[in-house]
Amino acid sequence: KEALKALGVIAGILIIGIGISLGGSLGKSSRHQGTQKIMNEVNSKLPMMVDDQTRVDKIHIDRKKNVVTYTITLVNVSAFDFNRDEFDIYSKRLSEDAKQRNLSKVCALPFVMKEPRFNVTYQYLGKDGLGLGYFTVSPAECRD
């Protein structure tokens, strides 16, 4: 439970920090090179441990699909740590808790609220590289 709480705080910090860095330039083709430069700079600092159990691996922008994806690894957890039923419960809880804790922060990002609007996906991997859970926030979930 403490790990899930820490993830919420960490994800919130990452969302705000990277969102401010990227600003509203993601969808503007005239700023494509500037945005790519920012993304290259951000990703050059990754992977980065944000605490003793959480590593941010990369951030990817798919302009064709209007999706920003944050990939985060929980370095002390493996998908093999759980039987199938336990894994399903853990995955659902991780995804739901992280989304609930971070929805307002994601919705405040300029690239979610300004045209063209971007979906934001957080995918969580275990130390074995296997998926543990994810959540996506679409602009429709955000109030203008």
Buried (B, 14 or more C-beta within 10 A) or exposed (E): EEEBEBBBBBBBEBBBEBBEBBBBBBBBEEBEEEBEEBBEEBBEEEBEEBEEBBBBBEBBBEBEEBBBBBBBBBBEBBBEBBEEEEBEEBBEEBBEBBBEBBBEBBBBBBBBBBEEBBBBBBBBBBBEEEEBBBBBBBBEBBEE
